Amino acid sequence: MKIIVVIVAGAFFHYTLNWIINFSADSRNTVDFWSGKVLVATNQAAMACMALAVNIACLFSKSNTKMKILSWVSLLVILIYNLTLAGRTLIIMSLLVIAVAVIHRLKNDNKGRVKFAFLIICLIFLVLLAYNIDLFDIKTIVENSELYDRFFGEYSQGMTEDTRIDNKSNYIKHMFDYPFGGANLRSSFGYAHDIFLDTFDEAGWISLFAIFFYIVSSVSRLNRIIKTKLFSFGLRQVILCLYVVFYMEFMLEPVLQASPWLFEAFCIIDGSLCALLDIQKANVLSKRSKG
């Protein structure tokens, strides 16, 4: 858990510093704190995705009051800066991770299931009420933001109109034209925004198979963690939400080309879980041999 905290906190701290120096920015592509260069919004949003997962996991776990307050504050920072970044991915990601966290909590909390479900319904009602009555100018701030314009403004674009879908389709149609990579498809269609297709375009079939089998094996490890009751529910909730966010990023952004650090973070966390599972397996075998 300490490894997760360090990695997530580092990326979130970077995201927060960028928010502070771009507090009054009028463009979604804002300046990066460390480099001083303009950084595209999707790369900045990537810095917040892990913190988004961990904080949502904490909110929907049996964590203490201090942890829940910290999670609420962190989520507010993420969402407020995203009003400037206008990242649709973070919004969709938030909704999906909340759904996953709630379902996982309901599935594992037999005694408090009804109470928890009631609290969720009340929370949804309060959020909608606060927005509709424009409490603390929430509605006004949101509807005057870059994010709102991307969804509902004059040049808004529906999710089905997103170029990512067309790019993925074009990559699949022309996969056999360049089997050994070379970024030929990227020069024609742009990024596929897909870790498998972008890897194939960059380095060919061998690399595609390698990344495919690694991701599939990570899904297997995630499943083992979730099903192992020896690990606390809080840990399993955090890991589940984190992996959901990672997989979404892998399928929506050109991670290896634009944010390779995020894939490296995934590898470190996944490697740590692999070691954790090996230790747990060794302990079980040791107990059996002694028994």
Buried (B, 14 or more C-beta within 10 A) or exposed (E): EEBBEEBBBBBBEBBBBBBEEBEEBEEBBBBBBEEEEEBBBBBBBBBBBBBBBBBBBBBBBBBEEEBBEBBEEBBEBBBEBBBBBBBBBBBEBBEBBBEBBBEBBBEBBEEEEEEBBEEBEEEEEEEEEEEEEEEEEBBEEBBEBBBBBBBEBEEEEEEEEBEBEEBBEBBBEBBEEBEEBEBEBBEBBBBBBBBBBBBBBBBBBEBBEEBBEEBEEBEEBBEBBBEBEEBEBBBBBBBBBBBBBBBBBBBBBBBBBBBEBBBEBBEBBBEBBBEBBEEBEEEEEEEEEEE
